[in-house]
Amino acid sequence: MISEIAELLGRELRQADLLARIAGAKFGALLPQTDAAQGRLVCERLVHAVRQHVFPSHEVGEITLAVGCATYPSDSLESVD
């Protein structure tokens, strides 16, 4: 099911974006040249895609999705010059 979720999320991203499995069932995405407003829209698309997807009932319990958006350098504690 992890690979199915990865494929589902990847379809919602642009070719220049990078989706990576971080650990277990956690994923992260880098969205180059994306501001906070655009990032929030991507998060909404990802949530919508997972909610609308029909997973095989024999494989799925409850699926939860937590998303967040941060931009650099505005959300960083310090910038690197």
C-alpha positions as CSV (number, residue, x, y, z in Angstrom):
1,M,0.0,0.0,0.0
2,I,3.0,2.4,0.6
3,S,3.9,2.2,-3.1
4,E,0.3,2.9,-4.1
5,I,0.3,6.0,-1.8
6,A,3.6,7.1,-3.2
7,E,2.3,6.8,-6.8
8,L,-0.9,8.6,-5.9
9,L,1.0,11.5,-4.3
10,G,3.6,11.7,-7.1
11,R,0.8,12.1,-9.7
12,E,-0.2,15.3,-8.0
13,L,3.3,16.9,-8.2
14,R,5.1,18.6,-11.0
15,Q,8.0,16.9,-12.8
16,A,10.5,19.3,-11.1
17,D,9.2,18.4,-7.6
18,L,10.8,15.7,-5.5
19,L,8.8,13.2,-3.4
20,A,10.7,11.0,-1.0
21,R,9.8,8.4,1.6
22,I,11.3,9.6,4.8
23,A,10.6,6.7,7.2
24,G,7.8,4.1,7.6
25,A,4.8,5.6,6.0
26,K,6.1,9.2,6.1
27,F,6.8,11.2,2.9
28,G,8.3,14.6,2.2
29,A,8.2,16.7,-0.9
30,L,10.5,19.4,-2.1
31,L,8.7,21.9,-4.4
32,P,11.2,24.2,-6.0
33,Q,10.2,27.7,-7.0
34,T,7.0,27.4,-4.9
35,D,5.8,30.0,-2.5
36,A,3.7,29.4,0.7
37,A,0.4,30.0,-1.1
38,Q,1.2,27.6,-3.9
39,G,2.5,25.1,-1.3
40,R,-0.8,25.2,0.6
41,L,-2.6,24.5,-2.7
42,V,-0.4,21.4,-3.3
43,C,-1.1,20.2,0.2
44,E,-4.9,20.5,-0.4
45,R,-4.5,18.6,-3.7
46,L,-2.6,15.8,-1.9
47,V,-5.3,15.5,0.8
48,H,-8.0,15.5,-1.8
49,A,-6.3,12.8,-3.9
50,V,-5.9,10.5,-0.9
51,R,-9.5,11.1,0.2
52,Q,-10.9,10.4,-3.2
53,H,-8.8,7.3,-3.9
54,V,-10.4,3.9,-3.5
55,F,-8.0,1.6,-1.8
56,P,-8.6,-2.2,-1.8
57,S,-10.7,-2.8,1.3
58,H,-8.8,-6.0,2.3
59,E,-5.6,-3.9,2.7
60,V,-6.8,-0.8,4.4
61,G,-7.7,0.1,7.9
62,E,-7.8,3.8,8.5
63,I,-5.6,6.1,6.5
64,T,-4.7,9.4,8.0
65,L,-2.8,12.2,6.3
66,A,-1.1,15.1,8.0
67,V,0.4,17.8,5.8
68,G,2.3,21.0,6.3
69,C,4.1,23.6,4.3
70,A,7.3,25.5,5.0
71,T,9.2,27.9,2.8
72,Y,12.9,28.9,2.8
73,P,14.1,31.3,4.0
74,S,10.9,32.8,5.5
75,D,10.2,29.8,7.8
76,S,13.8,29.0,8.8
77,L,15.4,30.1,12.0
78,E,18.4,31.4,10.2
79,S,19.4,31.9,6.6
80,V,22.6,30.6,5.0
81,D,24.3,33.2,2.9
